[in-house]
Amino acid sequence: MKLETPLASFFEGLETPVGEGPFAGGLTDFLNQRGAHELVAAFTVMSPALRRQLVSLAMAMAETDDEASKPRP
C-alpha cells in the first residue's frame, strides 16, 4: 500500500531543513515524480555492471535531451 503523503513530511523537524544539504531537494523532487519508486526498485536488483550501463545510458540521453532543447542559431 502506498502512502498518500509527500516525502518531505517525513523529514519535518530535522536539523537540516528539506531543500538544503548535499542533495538540495533534487532527490526529494525526483522521488516525488511518478515512476521514481519503480525505477529505484528495479535499479536495486540489477547487477553492478548493468547499473553502470543504465547510468551511462541515462547520462547520454540527458545530453541528447539538453541539445534538443537548446535554441538553434
N, C-alpha and C positions, 0 to 999 in steps of 0.2 A: 504494500500500500504506500502511495506517495503522500508526503506531507504537502499541504497547500499553504506553505509558509515560506516567505522569502529567506534565502540562505543567510543574509546579513542579520536577520533577527536572532540567530543563534549566537552571534558574537557581540550582542549589545552588552555594555557594561565592562568590556575588557579594557585594559590599559591602553592598547594601541587601537585607535578608532578605525572602523572599516574605511577603506579608501586610503590608508596610509600604510607604511611598512614596505616590505620587499615587493609585493605584488601590486600595490597602489590601486586596488579594486579591479584590476584586469581579470584576475582569476575568478573573483566573485561574479563579475559581469558575464564571463564565459559560462560558468556553471549555472547561471540563471537562464541561459538560452535553451530553447527546445533542442533535444537530441544530445546535449552535452553529457548527461549522465550515461547514456547508452554508449557514447564514444569512449568515455573513461572506462566503463566496464569492459568493453571489448579490448581496449589497449592493455589493461592489466593482465589479461590471459594470453597475450601474444608473447612469442619468444623475443628476447632482446634484439636479435637480428632483424626480425620483422618490425619491431618497434622503430629501429633506426631507419629502415626503409620507408616506413609510413611518415616519420618526421621529415625525411628528405623530400618525399613526395609533396607533403603539405607545404613545405617551405618553397618548393619550386612553383606550386600552384599559387601561393600567395604573391610571389614575384610576378608571375604572369598576370594575376588579377590587378596588381598595382600598376603595371604597364598599360593595361587596357583602360584603366580609369584616368590616366593622365591625358590632359588636353593635347591634341596634335597641332603642330605649328601651321 
